[in-house]
Amino acid sequence: MSSIEENKIIAQRWFDLISEHKIEDICEITAPNWKMHGGLPGLPLGPEGVRKLFGSFGRIEQKWTIEDIIAEGEKVVVRATNTCTQESFFDVPSHGKQQTFTAIFIHCIVDGKIIETWRNADDLGRLLQLGARIEPGTSK
């Protein structure tokens, strides 16, 4: 069983590895049955899901900064800020614009492996930074 402090280190490492583009290293700290909520729909379980998730981004330069990390038992909650440049996000082209957004992740970590991740990010704010616009619907 991992201690709370060990779990916090694993969660921190997950973000460091994303920033360093070390996907296979992320797979090493991911359980074979890992599942993500609030990410790309239809992800396979385990490391294959990690590979598919990060493969879906296309070319991206990103840096995660952890603002808060709180742990209790097997759960580690991370509030973080991402600064990135990506070709597009939800098919909205970035035209080289840097985006900054916040996110909260909850990882469930058992025996040194992340078994489940919940994600809630400011995806709308990110789209608006890229120039997307919200238009009112039309009544029928």
N, C-alpha and C positions, 0 to 999 in steps of 0.2 A: 504494500500500500504506500502511495506517495503522500508526503506531508504537504500541508497547505503551501509552505514556502517553495517546495520543489515544483508544485503545480503552477505557481506564479511564474517561476523561471521558465517552465515549458511554454506557457502562454506568451511570455515576452519573446522567447526564441522564435515562436511561430511568426510574429510580426517582423522580427529582424530578418528571418529567412525570406519572407515575402519581399521586403525591401531589397534584399541581395539577389533576388531571382533564383533562389536555390530550391526549386520545386521538389527534387528528389530527396533533399534533406527534410523538407516538410513531410514527405511521405513516410520517412523513418519515424516520425513522432506521431503518426496517424494510425489509429487502430484499423484492422482489416474491415471492421463493420462501421467505420466512421460515417456519420450522416450530417448534412448541413441543412439548416432551415433558414429561409430568407436569402438564399443565393440563387444560382442558376437552376431553373426547374429541371427535373429529371436527371440529376446527377447520380451516377452509380455510387455504390458504397465504397468506402475505404480509399486507399491510395489512388485507385483509378478515377474516383470522383475528384480528388485533389488535382490530378493531371488534367482532367477535362475542364474543371473550373478555371484553372490558370491558363490553359490553352485557349480558352474562349476570349481572352482579353485582347489578343493581337499584340502589337508592339506597345509596350507601356513602360514608362519610367515612373517609379513611385517610391515614396518614402512615408512610412508609418511612424507617427510619434505618439507614444502612449501618454495619455493625460492622467488616467487613474487606473489602478488595478486593485481589485478587491476580491478576496477569496474566502470561501467557507466550504468545508468538506471537499467534495469532488468538483465543485463549480468555481470557475474563475471568470469574473466580469472585467472586461477591458473597455474603457472609453478611450478612443484614439482619434487622431486627426491624420488624414491622408492628403498628401500633396502629390499630384501626378500630372503627367502629360500622356495622353492616349489618343490614338488616331480618331476614335469615335466612341461614344457611349450611348447605348440603346439606339444605334444608327444615327445619332446626331453627330456630325463631324466636328472635331475640335479646332481645326484650323491652327493647330499648334498652341492653343490656349492652355495654360496651366489651370488645373482645378484644385480646389481645396474643399474637403468635406469631412464631416465627423461621422463616426460610427460607434456602435456599441456591439460588442461580441460577448457571448457567454459560451465558454468552453466547459465541457464535462471531461475531466481527465481522470483516468483510472490506470493504475500501475504504469505511470509514465507515458501513457498514450492518450491522445485526444480522441474520444469516442463519439462526441457530438458537439456541433457548433450551431449557435443561433446568432443571426446577423440582423441588425437593424441600422441602416445607413441613410444619410440624407441624399438619396438618389435624385429627388426632385430638385434640390438646391444645386446639385452638380449639373443637371440638365439645363437649368436656367443660366448657370455660368457659361455654358456653351452657346447660349443664344436661343434655346428653345423657348417657345411662347405658349402660354395657356390661352385658349380661346373659348368663349362660352359656347355651349351647345346650342343647337337650334331646336325650337319646339315644333312638334309636328301636328 
